[in-house]
Amino acid sequence: FGLFQAPYYAFSQTMMAELSPPGFDNMAIIDKTGNNWQGFPFLFALCTGASLVIWFGVDVTKGRRDAVRWANAQRGHPH
């Protein structure tokens, strides 16, 4: 995971930095509110919402069972 994810993350951040006009980062939120700080609550709310969906919307036990069932089917085992 780290072998491929870290370079991808670094590349995507570099591309965002390369393509954003200097001094105009986070302009969408700043333009709407006139306040640099307003981006933080927005991102916090976004992360909180995603966490709630994962915590309460994902059945980990069922996911594990489904993964084992799928792996066994790929190997040709009945269960």
N, CA, C and O atoms as a Maestro MAE file, in Angstrom:
{
 s_m_m2io_version
 :::
 2.0.0
}

f_m_ct {
 s_m_title
 :::
 protein
 m_atom[316] {
  # First column is atom index #
  i_m_mmod_type
  r_m_x_coord
  r_m_y_coord
  r_m_z_coord
  i_m_residue_number
  s_m_chain_name
  s_m_pdb_residue_name
  s_m_pdb_atom_name
  i_m_atomic_number
  :::
  1 25 0.830 -1.189 0.000 1 A "PHE " " N  " 7
  2 3 0.000 0.000 0.000 1 A "PHE " " CA " 6
  3 2 0.872 1.249 0.000 1 A "PHE " " C  " 6
  4 15 0.682 2.143 -0.825 1 A "PHE " " O  " 8
  5 25 1.831 1.311 0.927 2 A "GLY " " N  " 7
  6 3 2.685 2.484 1.041 2 A "GLY " " CA " 6
  7 2 3.572 2.689 -0.172 2 A "GLY " " C  " 6
  8 15 3.911 3.818 -0.526 2 A "GLY " " O  " 8
  9 25 3.944 1.583 -0.807 3 A "LEU " " N  " 7
  10 3 4.818 1.671 -1.969 3 A "LEU " " CA " 6
  11 2 4.169 2.443 -3.108 3 A "LEU " " C  " 6
  12 15 4.853 3.155 -3.844 3 A "LEU " " O  " 8
  13 25 2.842 2.308 -3.262 4 A "PHE " " N  " 7
  14 3 2.154 2.962 -4.372 4 A "PHE " " CA " 6
  15 2 1.322 4.166 -3.929 4 A "PHE " " C  " 6
  16 15 1.193 5.135 -4.678 4 A "PHE " " O  " 8
  17 25 0.758 4.117 -2.725 5 A "GLN " " N  " 7
  18 3 -0.109 5.202 -2.275 5 A "GLN " " CA " 6
  19 2 0.673 6.483 -1.995 5 A "GLN " " C  " 6
  20 15 0.239 7.568 -2.379 5 A "GLN " " O  " 8
  21 25 1.811 6.367 -1.337 6 A "ALA " " N  " 7
  22 3 2.586 7.561 -0.995 6 A "ALA " " CA " 6
  23 2 3.035 8.325 -2.249 6 A "ALA " " C  " 6
  24 15 2.871 9.545 -2.295 6 A "ALA " " O  " 8
  25 25 3.594 7.656 -3.265 7 A "PRO " " N  " 7
  26 3 3.975 8.402 -4.467 7 A "PRO " " CA " 6
  27 2 2.764 9.024 -5.177 7 A "PRO " " C  " 6
  28 15 2.856 10.131 -5.708 7 A "PRO " " O  " 8
  29 25 1.635 8.314 -5.185 8 A "TYR " " N  " 7
  30 3 0.437 8.867 -5.821 8 A "TYR " " CA " 6
  31 2 -0.022 10.125 -5.083 8 A "TYR " " C  " 6
  32 15 -0.338 11.140 -5.704 8 A "TYR " " O  " 8
  33 25 -0.054 10.043 -3.761 9 A "TYR " " N  " 7
  34 3 -0.472 11.194 -2.962 9 A "TYR " " CA " 6
  35 2 0.473 12.376 -3.193 9 A "TYR " " C  " 6
  36 15 0.031 13.509 -3.378 9 A "TYR " " O  " 8
  37 25 1.762 12.101 -3.180 10 A "ALA " " N  " 7
  38 3 2.742 13.158 -3.411 10 A "ALA " " CA " 6
  39 2 2.572 13.768 -4.800 10 A "ALA " " C  " 6
  40 15 2.650 14.986 -4.962 10 A "ALA " " O  " 8
  41 25 2.341 12.921 -5.795 11 A "PHE " " N  " 7
  42 3 2.160 13.412 -7.163 11 A "PHE " " CA " 6
  43 2 0.901 14.267 -7.274 11 A "PHE " " C  " 6
  44 15 0.925 15.334 -7.887 11 A "PHE " " O  " 8
  45 25 -0.209 13.798 -6.677 12 A "SER " " N  " 7
  46 3 -1.454 14.555 -6.789 12 A "SER " " CA " 6
  47 2 -1.334 15.910 -6.087 12 A "SER " " C  " 6
  48 15 -1.847 16.913 -6.582 12 A "SER " " O  " 8
  49 25 -0.659 15.939 -4.938 13 A "GLN " " N  " 7
  50 3 -0.471 17.209 -4.239 13 A "GLN " " CA " 6
  51 2 0.431 18.149 -5.050 13 A "GLN " " C  " 6
  52 15 0.188 19.354 -5.107 13 A "GLN " " O  " 8
  53 25 1.453 17.595 -5.663 14 A "THR " " N  " 7
  54 3 2.343 18.405 -6.491 14 A "THR " " CA " 6
  55 2 1.598 18.980 -7.679 14 A "THR " " C  " 6
  56 15 1.778 20.148 -8.022 14 A "THR " " O  " 8
  57 25 0.757 18.164 -8.312 15 A "MET " " N  " 7
  58 3 -0.008 18.650 -9.469 15 A "MET " " CA " 6
  59 2 -0.982 19.756 -9.055 15 A "MET " " C  " 6
  60 15 -1.150 20.736 -9.781 15 A "MET " " O  " 8
  61 25 -1.624 19.603 -7.892 16 A "MET " " N  " 7
  62 3 -2.529 20.661 -7.414 16 A "MET " " CA " 6
  63 2 -1.737 21.951 -7.173 16 A "MET " " C  " 6
  64 15 -2.202 23.041 -7.504 16 A "MET " " O  " 8
  65 25 -0.552 21.818 -6.602 17 A "ALA " " N  " 7
  66 3 0.271 22.995 -6.347 17 A "ALA " " CA " 6
  67 2 0.733 23.631 -7.655 17 A "ALA " " C  " 6
  68 15 0.787 24.855 -7.770 17 A "ALA " " O  " 8
  69 25 1.065 22.797 -8.639 18 A "GLU " " N  " 7
  70 3 1.523 23.315 -9.923 18 A "GLU " " CA " 6
  71 2 0.415 24.039 -10.687 18 A "GLU " " C  " 6
  72 15 0.669 25.026 -11.377 18 A "GLU " " O  " 8
  73 25 -0.810 23.540 -10.558 19 A "LEU " " N  " 7
  74 3 -1.912 24.069 -11.358 19 A "LEU " " CA " 6
  75 2 -2.714 25.172 -10.671 19 A "LEU " " C  " 6
  76 15 -3.512 25.849 -11.320 19 A "LEU " " O  " 8
  77 25 -2.513 25.359 -9.365 20 A "SER " " N  " 7
  78 3 -3.208 26.432 -8.653 20 A "SER " " CA " 6
  79 2 -2.431 27.725 -8.813 20 A "SER " " C  " 6
  80 15 -1.219 27.749 -8.601 20 A "SER " " O  " 8
  81 25 -3.114 28.803 -9.186 21 A "PRO " " N  " 7
  82 3 -2.411 30.084 -9.292 21 A "PRO " " CA " 6
  83 2 -1.859 30.487 -7.920 21 A "PRO " " C  " 6
  84 15 -2.553 30.350 -6.913 21 A "PRO " " O  " 8
  85 25 -0.627 30.979 -7.874 22 A "PRO " " N  " 7
  86 3 -0.012 31.358 -6.598 22 A "PRO " " CA " 6
  87 2 -0.865 32.361 -5.824 22 A "PRO " " C  " 6
  88 15 -1.287 33.384 -6.362 22 A "PRO " " O  " 8
  89 25 -1.111 32.048 -4.559 23 A "GLY " " N  " 7
  90 3 -1.878 32.942 -3.712 23 A "GLY " " CA " 6
  91 2 -3.382 32.773 -3.827 23 A "GLY " " C  " 6
  92 15 -4.126 33.495 -3.163 23 A "GLY " " O  " 8
  93 25 -3.856 31.839 -4.653 24 A "PHE " " N  " 7
  94 3 -5.288 31.655 -4.848 24 A "PHE " " CA " 6
  95 2 -5.763 30.271 -4.424 24 A "PHE " " C  " 6
  96 15 -6.755 29.763 -4.948 24 A "PHE " " O  " 8
  97 25 -5.060 29.666 -3.485 25 A "ASP " " N  " 7
  98 3 -5.477 28.369 -2.955 25 A "ASP " " CA " 6
  99 2 -6.749 28.563 -2.136 25 A "ASP " " C  " 6
  100 15 -6.921 29.609 -1.510 25 A "ASP " " O  " 8
  101 25 -7.627 27.594 -2.127 26 A "ASN " " N  " 7
  102 3 -8.864 27.609 -1.336 26 A "ASN " " CA " 6
  103 2 -9.772 28.793 -1.662 26 A "ASN " " C  " 6
  104 15 -10.511 29.262 -0.796 26 A "ASN " " O  " 8
  105 25 -9.723 29.274 -2.887 27 A "MET " " N  " 7
  106 3 -10.497 30.461 -3.235 27 A "MET " " CA " 6
  107 2 -12.008 30.229 -3.201 27 A "MET " " C  " 6
  108 15 -12.744 31.172 -2.911 27 A "MET " " O  " 8
  109 25 -12.502 29.032 -3.479 28 A "ALA " " N  " 7
  110 3 -13.957 28.814 -3.508 28 A "ALA " " CA " 6
  111 2 -14.578 29.146 -2.163 28 A "ALA " " C  " 6
  112 15 -15.572 29.869 -2.101 28 A "ALA " " O  " 8
  113 25 -14.006 28.629 -1.088 29 A "ILE " " N  " 7
  114 3 -14.569 28.871 0.242 29 A "ILE " " CA " 6
  115 2 -14.300 30.309 0.678 29 A "ILE " " C  " 6
  116 15 -15.172 30.952 1.263 29 A "ILE " " O  " 8
  117 25 -13.121 30.809 0.404 30 A "ILE " " N  " 7
  118 3 -12.772 32.167 0.817 30 A "ILE " " CA " 6
  119 2 -13.644 33.188 0.086 30 A "ILE " " C  " 6
  120 15 -14.107 34.151 0.698 30 A "ILE " " O  " 8
  121 25 -13.873 32.991 -1.210 31 A "ASP " " N  " 7
  122 3 -14.699 33.931 -1.972 31 A "ASP " " CA " 6
  123 2 -16.128 33.983 -1.441 31 A "ASP " " C  " 6
  124 15 -16.736 35.053 -1.415 31 A "ASP " " O  " 8
  125 25 -16.667 32.851 -1.022 32 A "LYS " " N  " 7
  126 3 -18.047 32.808 -0.518 32 A "LYS " " CA " 6
  127 2 -18.176 33.444 0.855 32 A "LYS " " C  " 6
  128 15 -19.185 34.086 1.143 32 A "LYS " " O  " 8
  129 25 -17.169 33.276 1.709 33 A "THR " " N  " 7
  130 3 -17.282 33.720 3.101 33 A "THR " " CA " 6
  131 2 -16.473 34.970 3.415 33 A "THR " " C  " 6
  132 15 -16.801 35.699 4.351 33 A "THR " " O  " 8
  133 25 -15.423 35.225 2.647 34 A "GLY " " N  " 7
  134 3 -14.536 36.332 2.962 34 A "GLY " " CA " 6
  135 2 -13.645 36.046 4.163 34 A "GLY " " C  " 6
  136 15 -13.051 36.961 4.734 34 A "GLY " " O  " 8
  137 25 -13.553 34.766 4.549 35 A "ASN " " N  " 7
  138 3 -12.812 34.407 5.750 35 A "ASN " " CA " 6
  139 2 -11.977 33.165 5.463 35 A "ASN " " C  " 6
  140 15 -12.516 32.138 5.049 35 A "ASN " " O  " 8
  141 25 -10.675 33.250 5.677 36 A "ASN " " N  " 7
  142 3 -9.789 32.105 5.437 36 A "ASN " " CA " 6
  143 2 -10.109 30.929 6.345 36 A "ASN " " C  " 6
  144 15 -9.924 29.782 5.937 36 A "ASN " " O  " 8
  145 25 -10.582 31.171 7.560 37 A "TRP " " N  " 7
  146 3 -10.809 30.130 8.543 37 A "TRP " " CA " 6
  147 2 -11.983 29.228 8.181 37 A "TRP " " C  " 6
  148 15 -12.027 28.084 8.633 37 A "TRP " " O  " 8
  149 25 -12.929 29.698 7.386 38 A "GLN " " N  " 7
  150 3 -14.148 28.949 7.086 38 A "GLN " " CA " 6
  151 2 -13.885 27.644 6.342 38 A "GLN " " C  " 6
  152 15 -14.763 26.781 6.321 38 A "GLN " " O  " 8
  153 25 -12.744 27.465 5.745 39 A "GLY " " N  " 7
  154 3 -12.428 26.204 5.077 39 A "GLY " " CA " 6
  155 2 -12.278 25.048 6.049 39 A "GLY " " C  " 6
  156 15 -12.587 23.908 5.703 39 A "GLY " " O  " 8
  157 25 -11.810 25.320 7.250 40 A "PHE " " N  " 7
  158 3 -11.588 24.258 8.234 40 A "PHE " " CA " 6
  159 2 -12.885 23.613 8.717 40 A "PHE " " C  " 6
  160 15 -12.961 22.384 8.751 40 A "PHE " " O  " 8
  161 25 -13.908 24.382 9.091 41 A "PRO " " N  " 7
  162 3 -15.165 23.731 9.484 41 A "PRO " " CA " 6
  163 2 -15.792 22.945 8.332 41 A "PRO " " C  " 6
  164 15 -16.393 21.893 8.552 41 A "PRO " " O  " 8
  165 25 -15.655 23.447 7.120 42 A "PHE " " N  " 7
  166 3 -16.197 22.736 5.957 42 A "PHE " " CA " 6
  167 2 -15.521 21.373 5.817 42 A "PHE " " C  " 6
  168 15 -16.197 20.359 5.642 42 A "PHE " " O  " 8
  169 25 -14.191 21.348 5.892 43 A "LEU " " N  " 7
  170 3 -13.471 20.079 5.769 43 A "LEU " " CA " 6
  171 2 -13.751 19.159 6.953 43 A "LEU " " C  " 6
  172 15 -13.845 17.943 6.786 43 A "LEU " " O  " 8
  173 25 -13.886 19.730 8.145 44 A "PHE " " N  " 7
  174 3 -14.219 18.925 9.316 44 A "PHE " " CA " 6
  175 2 -15.592 18.273 9.137 44 A "PHE " " C  " 6
  176 15 -15.765 17.088 9.423 44 A "PHE " " O  " 8
  177 25 -16.554 19.046 8.668 45 A "ALA " " N  " 7
  178 3 -17.899 18.505 8.436 45 A "ALA " " CA " 6
  179 2 -17.875 17.420 7.366 45 A "ALA " " C  " 6
  180 15 -18.554 16.401 7.494 45 A "ALA " " O  " 8
  181 25 -17.102 17.637 6.324 46 A "LEU " " N  " 7
  182 3 -16.989 16.640 5.254 46 A "LEU " " CA " 6
  183 2 -16.398 15.338 5.790 46 A "LEU " " C  " 6
  184 15 -16.913 14.259 5.495 46 A "LEU " " O  " 8
  185 25 -15.335 15.429 6.564 47 A "CYS " " N  " 7
  186 3 -14.709 14.231 7.143 47 A "CYS " " CA " 6
  187 2 -15.620 13.561 8.161 47 A "CYS " " C  " 6
  188 15 -15.678 12.333 8.224 47 A "CYS " " O  " 8
  189 25 -16.338 14.359 8.964 48 A "THR " " N  " 7
  190 3 -17.263 13.798 9.946 48 A "THR " " CA " 6
  191 2 -18.387 13.046 9.246 48 A "THR " " C  " 6
  192 15 -18.751 11.944 9.656 48 A "THR " " O  " 8
  193 25 -18.935 13.639 8.195 49 A "GLY " " N  " 7
  194 3 -20.001 12.970 7.441 49 A "GLY " " CA " 6
  195 2 -19.534 11.645 6.847 49 A "GLY " " C  " 6
  196 15 -20.240 10.639 6.915 49 A "GLY " " O  " 8
  197 25 -18.349 11.655 6.272 50 A "ALA " " N  " 7
  198 3 -17.808 10.422 5.697 50 A "ALA " " CA " 6
  199 2 -17.567 9.377 6.785 50 A "ALA " " C  " 6
  200 15 -17.828 8.192 6.579 50 A "ALA " " O  " 8
  201 25 -17.074 9.813 7.929 51 A "SER " " N  " 7
  202 3 -16.847 8.875 9.030 51 A "SER " " CA " 6
  203 2 -18.149 8.256 9.520 51 A "SER " " C  " 6
  204 15 -18.204 7.057 9.793 51 A "SER " " O  " 8
  205 25 -19.190 9.061 9.631 52 A "LEU " " N  " 7
  206 3 -20.489 8.541 10.071 52 A "LEU " " CA " 6
  207 2 -21.031 7.497 9.094 52 A "LEU " " C  " 6
  208 15 -21.563 6.465 9.504 52 A "LEU " " O  " 8
  209 25 -20.889 7.775 7.814 53 A "VAL " " N  " 7
  210 3 -21.345 6.806 6.811 53 A "VAL " " CA " 6
  211 2 -20.574 5.499 6.959 53 A "VAL " " C  " 6
  212 15 -21.160 4.418 6.896 53 A "VAL " " O  " 8
  213 25 -19.270 5.596 7.154 54 A "ILE " " N  " 7
  214 3 -18.448 4.388 7.299 54 A "ILE " " CA " 6
  215 2 -18.785 3.662 8.598 54 A "ILE " " C  " 6
  216 15 -18.972 2.445 8.595 54 A "ILE " " O  " 8
  217 25 -18.863 4.400 9.715 55 A "TRP " " N  " 7
  218 3 -19.107 3.764 11.021 55 A "TRP " " CA " 6
  219 2 -20.467 3.099 11.098 55 A "TRP " " C  " 6
  220 15 -20.590 1.990 11.616 55 A "TRP " " O  " 8
  221 25 -21.505 3.779 10.579 56 A "PHE " " N  " 7
  222 3 -22.862 3.269 10.747 56 A "PHE " " CA " 6
  223 2 -23.437 2.627 9.491 56 A "PHE " " C  " 6
  224 15 -24.458 1.943 9.566 56 A "PHE " " O  " 8
  225 25 -22.809 2.829 8.346 57 A "GLY " " N  " 7
  226 3 -23.355 2.313 7.099 57 A "GLY " " CA " 6
  227 2 -22.627 1.108 6.534 57 A "GLY " " C  " 6
  228 15 -23.102 0.487 5.584 57 A "GLY " " O  " 8
  229 25 -21.473 0.769 7.110 58 A "VAL " " N  " 7
  230 3 -20.693 -0.352 6.592 58 A "VAL " " CA " 6
  231 2 -20.736 -1.489 7.612 58 A "VAL " " C  " 6
  232 15 -20.352 -1.321 8.769 58 A "VAL " " O  " 8
  233 25 -21.204 -2.631 7.161 59 A "ASP " " N  " 7
  234 3 -21.253 -3.823 8.011 59 A "ASP " " CA " 6
  235 2 -19.950 -4.594 7.803 59 A "ASP " " C  " 6
  236 15 -19.810 -5.352 6.844 59 A "ASP " " O  " 8
  237 25 -19.004 -4.388 8.715 60 A "VAL " " N  " 7
  238 3 -17.670 -4.978 8.580 60 A "VAL " " CA " 6
  239 2 -17.739 -6.499 8.643 60 A "VAL " " C  " 6
  240 15 -17.061 -7.185 7.878 60 A "VAL " " O  " 8
  241 25 -18.555 -7.029 9.554 61 A "THR " " N  " 7
  242 3 -18.670 -8.484 9.693 61 A "THR " " CA " 6
  243 2 -19.174 -9.105 8.400 61 A "THR " " C  " 6
  244 15 -18.630 -10.107 7.936 61 A "THR " " O  " 8
  245 25 -20.206 -8.518 7.823 62 A "LYS " " N  " 7
  246 3 -20.744 -9.029 6.554 62 A "LYS " " CA " 6
  247 2 -19.699 -8.874 5.444 62 A "LYS " " C  " 6
  248 15 -19.560 -9.745 4.585 62 A "LYS " " O  " 8
  249 25 -18.982 -7.774 5.473 63 A "GLY " " N  " 7
  250 3 -17.947 -7.553 4.467 63 A "GLY " " CA " 6
  251 2 -16.855 -8.613 4.527 63 A "GLY " " C  " 6
  252 15 -16.394 -9.104 3.496 63 A "GLY " " O  " 8
  253 25 -16.448 -8.959 5.738 64 A "ARG " " N  " 7
  254 3 -15.437 -10.014 5.892 64 A "ARG " " CA " 6
  255 2 -15.951 -11.343 5.350 64 A "ARG " " C  " 6
  256 15 -15.257 -12.048 4.617 64 A "ARG " " O  " 8
  257 25 -17.195 -11.665 5.734 65 A "ARG " " N  " 7
  258 3 -17.793 -12.929 5.257 65 A "ARG " " CA " 6
  259 2 -17.892 -12.952 3.735 65 A "ARG " " C  " 6
  260 15 -17.571 -13.955 3.097 65 A "ARG " " O  " 8
  261 25 -18.338 -11.842 3.165 66 A "ASP " " N  " 7
  262 3 -18.450 -11.752 1.704 66 A "ASP " " CA " 6
  263 2 -17.087 -11.879 1.029 66 A "ASP " " C  " 6
  264 15 -16.968 -12.493 -0.031 66 A "ASP " " O  " 8
  265 25 -16.059 -11.295 1.648 67 A "ALA " " N  " 7
  266 3 -14.710 -11.376 1.080 67 A "ALA " " CA " 6
  267 2 -14.203 -12.813 1.091 67 A "ALA " " C  " 6
  268 15 -13.614 -13.276 0.115 67 A "ALA " " O  " 8
  269 25 -14.433 -13.517 2.195 68 A "VAL " " N  " 7
  270 3 -14.011 -14.922 2.284 68 A "VAL " " CA " 6
  271 2 -14.789 -15.761 1.275 68 A "VAL " " C  " 6
  272 15 -14.213 -16.608 0.592 68 A "VAL " " O  " 8
  273 25 -16.087 -15.527 1.184 69 A "ARG " " N  " 7
  274 3 -16.919 -16.270 0.227 69 A "ARG " " CA " 6
  275 2 -16.435 -16.023 -1.213 69 A "ARG " " C  " 6
  276 15 -16.335 -16.956 -2.009 69 A "ARG " " O  " 8
  277 25 -16.141 -14.773 -1.529 70 A "TRP " " N  " 7
  278 3 -15.676 -14.446 -2.874 70 A "TRP " " CA " 6
  279 2 -14.323 -15.102 -3.152 70 A "TRP " " C  " 6
  280 15 -14.112 -15.662 -4.228 70 A "TRP " " O  " 8
  281 25 -13.398 -15.031 -2.172 71 A "ALA " " N  " 7
  282 3 -12.070 -15.620 -2.352 71 A "ALA " " CA " 6
  283 2 -12.172 -17.122 -2.557 71 A "ALA " " C  " 6
  284 15 -11.486 -17.684 -3.411 71 A "ALA " " O  " 8
  285 25 -13.031 -17.777 -1.774 72 A "ASN " " N  " 7
  286 3 -13.218 -19.219 -1.940 72 A "ASN " " CA " 6
  287 2 -13.810 -19.554 -3.298 72 A "ASN " " C  " 6
  288 15 -13.420 -20.544 -3.916 72 A "ASN " " O  " 8
  289 25 -14.740 -18.746 -3.765 73 A "ALA " " N  " 7
  290 3 -15.330 -18.973 -5.089 73 A "ALA " " CA " 6
  291 2 -14.274 -18.814 -6.182 73 A "ALA " " C  " 6
  292 15 -14.285 -19.549 -7.169 73 A "ALA " " O  " 8
  293 25 -13.371 -17.865 -6.007 74 A "GLN " " N  " 7
  294 3 -12.311 -17.661 -7.000 74 A "GLN " " CA " 6
  295 2 -11.335 -18.832 -7.030 74 A "GLN " " C  " 6
  296 15 -10.775 -19.166 -8.073 74 A "GLN " " O  " 8
  297 25 -11.145 -19.442 -5.874 75 A "ARG " " N  " 7
  298 3 -10.241 -20.591 -5.787 75 A "ARG " " CA " 6
  299 2 -10.927 -21.888 -6.157 75 A "ARG " " C  " 6
  300 15 -10.261 -22.908 -6.333 75 A "ARG " " O  " 8
  301 25 -12.254 -21.872 -6.280 76 A "GLY " " N  " 7
  302 3 -12.989 -23.070 -6.630 76 A "GLY " " CA " 6
  303 2 -13.430 -23.890 -5.435 76 A "GLY " " C  " 6
  304 15 -13.858 -25.032 -5.602 76 A "GLY " " O  " 8
  305 25 -13.338 -23.331 -4.214 77 A "HIS " " N  " 7
  306 3 -13.782 -24.020 -3.006 77 A "HIS " " CA " 6
  307 2 -15.255 -23.713 -2.756 77 A "HIS " " C  " 6
  308 15 -15.696 -22.599 -3.036 77 A "HIS " " O  " 8
  309 25 -16.024 -24.660 -2.242 78 A "PRO " " N  " 7
  310 3 -17.447 -24.400 -2.022 78 A "PRO " " CA " 6
  311 2 -17.718 -23.322 -0.963 78 A "PRO " " C  " 6
  312 15 -18.505 -22.416 -1.237 78 A "PRO " " O  " 8
  313 25 -17.111 -23.369 0.220 79 A "HIS " " N  " 7
  314 3 -17.322 -22.356 1.262 79 A "HIS " " CA " 6
  315 2 -16.110 -22.324 2.081 79 A "HIS " " C  " 6
  316 15 -16.029 -21.550 3.034 79 A "HIS " " O  " 8
  :::
 }
 m_bond[315] {
  # First column is bond index #
  i_m_from
  i_m_to
  i_m_order
  :::
  1 1 2 1
  2 2 3 1
  3 3 4 2
  4 3 5 1
  5 5 6 1
  6 6 7 1
  7 7 8 2
  8 7 9 1
  9 9 10 1
  10 10 11 1
  11 11 12 2
  12 11 13 1
  13 13 14 1
  14 14 15 1
  15 15 16 2
  16 15 17 1
  17 17 18 1
  18 18 19 1
  19 19 20 2
  20 19 21 1
  21 21 22 1
  22 22 23 1
  23 23 24 2
  24 23 25 1
  25 25 26 1
  26 26 27 1
  27 27 28 2
  28 27 29 1
  29 29 30 1
  30 30 31 1
  31 31 32 2
  32 31 33 1
  33 33 34 1
  34 34 35 1
  35 35 36 2
  36 35 37 1
  37 37 38 1
  38 38 39 1
  39 39 40 2
  40 39 41 1
  41 41 42 1
  42 42 43 1
  43 43 44 2
  44 43 45 1
  45 45 46 1
  46 46 47 1
  47 47 48 2
  48 47 49 1
  49 49 50 1
  50 50 51 1
  51 51 52 2
  52 51 53 1
  53 53 54 1
  54 54 55 1
  55 55 56 2
  56 55 57 1
  57 57 58 1
  58 58 59 1
  59 59 60 2
  60 59 61 1
  61 61 62 1
  62 62 63 1
  63 63 64 2
  64 63 65 1
  65 65 66 1
  66 66 67 1
  67 67 68 2
  68 67 69 1
  69 69 70 1
  70 70 71 1
  71 71 72 2
  72 71 73 1
  73 73 74 1
  74 74 75 1
  75 75 76 2
  76 75 77 1
  77 77 78 1
  78 78 79 1
  79 79 80 2
  80 79 81 1
  81 81 82 1
  82 82 83 1
  83 83 84 2
  84 83 85 1
  85 85 86 1
  86 86 87 1
  87 87 88 2
  88 87 89 1
  89 89 90 1
  90 90 91 1
  91 91 92 2
  92 91 93 1
  93 93 94 1
  94 94 95 1
  95 95 96 2
  96 95 97 1
  97 97 98 1
  98 98 99 1
  99 99 100 2
  100 99 101 1
  101 101 102 1
  102 102 103 1
  103 103 104 2
  104 103 105 1
  105 105 106 1
  106 106 107 1
  107 107 108 2
  108 107 109 1
  109 109 110 1
  110 110 111 1
  111 111 112 2
  112 111 113 1
  113 113 114 1
  114 114 115 1
  115 115 116 2
  116 115 117 1
  117 117 118 1
  118 118 119 1
  119 119 120 2
  120 119 121 1
  121 121 122 1
  122 122 123 1
  123 123 124 2
  124 123 125 1
  125 125 126 1
  126 126 127 1
  127 127 128 2
  128 127 129 1
  129 129 130 1
  130 130 131 1
  131 131 132 2
  132 131 133 1
  133 133 134 1
  134 134 135 1
  135 135 136 2
  136 135 137 1
  137 137 138 1
  138 138 139 1
  139 139 140 2
  140 139 141 1
  141 141 142 1
  142 142 143 1
  143 143 144 2
  144 143 145 1
  145 145 146 1
  146 146 147 1
  147 147 148 2
  148 147 149 1
  149 149 150 1
  150 150 151 1
  151 151 152 2
  152 151 153 1
  153 153 154 1
  154 154 155 1
  155 155 156 2
  156 155 157 1
  157 157 158 1
  158 158 159 1
  159 159 160 2
  160 159 161 1
  161 161 162 1
  162 162 163 1
  163 163 164 2
  164 163 165 1
  165 165 166 1
  166 166 167 1
  167 167 168 2
  168 167 169 1
  169 169 170 1
  170 170 171 1
  171 171 172 2
  172 171 173 1
  173 173 174 1
  174 174 175 1
  175 175 176 2
  176 175 177 1
  177 177 178 1
  178 178 179 1
  179 179 180 2
  180 179 181 1
  181 181 182 1
  182 182 183 1
  183 183 184 2
  184 183 185 1
  185 185 186 1
  186 186 187 1
  187 187 188 2
  188 187 189 1
  189 189 190 1
  190 190 191 1
  191 191 192 2
  192 191 193 1
  193 193 194 1
  194 194 195 1
  195 195 196 2
  196 195 197 1
  197 197 198 1
  198 198 199 1
  199 199 200 2
  200 199 201 1
  201 201 202 1
  202 202 203 1
  203 203 204 2
  204 203 205 1
  205 205 206 1
  206 206 207 1
  207 207 208 2
  208 207 209 1
  209 209 210 1
  210 210 211 1
  211 211 212 2
  212 211 213 1
  213 213 214 1
  214 214 215 1
  215 215 216 2
  216 215 217 1
  217 217 218 1
  218 218 219 1
  219 219 220 2
  220 219 221 1
  221 221 222 1
  222 222 223 1
  223 223 224 2
  224 223 225 1
  225 225 226 1
  226 226 227 1
  227 227 228 2
  228 227 229 1
  229 229 230 1
  230 230 231 1
  231 231 232 2
  232 231 233 1
  233 233 234 1
  234 234 235 1
  235 235 236 2
  236 235 237 1
  237 237 238 1
  238 238 239 1
  239 239 240 2
  240 239 241 1
  241 241 242 1
  242 242 243 1
  243 243 244 2
  244 243 245 1
  245 245 246 1
  246 246 247 1
  247 247 248 2
  248 247 249 1
  249 249 250 1
  250 250 251 1
  251 251 252 2
  252 251 253 1
  253 253 254 1
  254 254 255 1
  255 255 256 2
  256 255 257 1
  257 257 258 1
  258 258 259 1
  259 259 260 2
  260 259 261 1
  261 261 262 1
  262 262 263 1
  263 263 264 2
  264 263 265 1
  265 265 266 1
  266 266 267 1
  267 267 268 2
  268 267 269 1
  269 269 270 1
  270 270 271 1
  271 271 272 2
  272 271 273 1
  273 273 274 1
  274 274 275 1
  275 275 276 2
  276 275 277 1
  277 277 278 1
  278 278 279 1
  279 279 280 2
  280 279 281 1
  281 281 282 1
  282 282 283 1
  283 283 284 2
  284 283 285 1
  285 285 286 1
  286 286 287 1
  287 287 288 2
  288 287 289 1
  289 289 290 1
  290 290 291 1
  291 291 292 2
  292 291 293 1
  293 293 294 1
  294 294 295 1
  295 295 296 2
  296 295 297 1
  297 297 298 1
  298 298 299 1
  299 299 300 2
  300 299 301 1
  301 301 302 1
  302 302 303 1
  303 303 304 2
  304 303 305 1
  305 305 306 1
  306 306 307 1
  307 307 308 2
  308 307 309 1
  309 309 310 1
  310 310 311 1
  311 311 312 2
  312 311 313 1
  313 313 314 1
  314 314 315 1
  315 315 316 2
  :::
 }
}
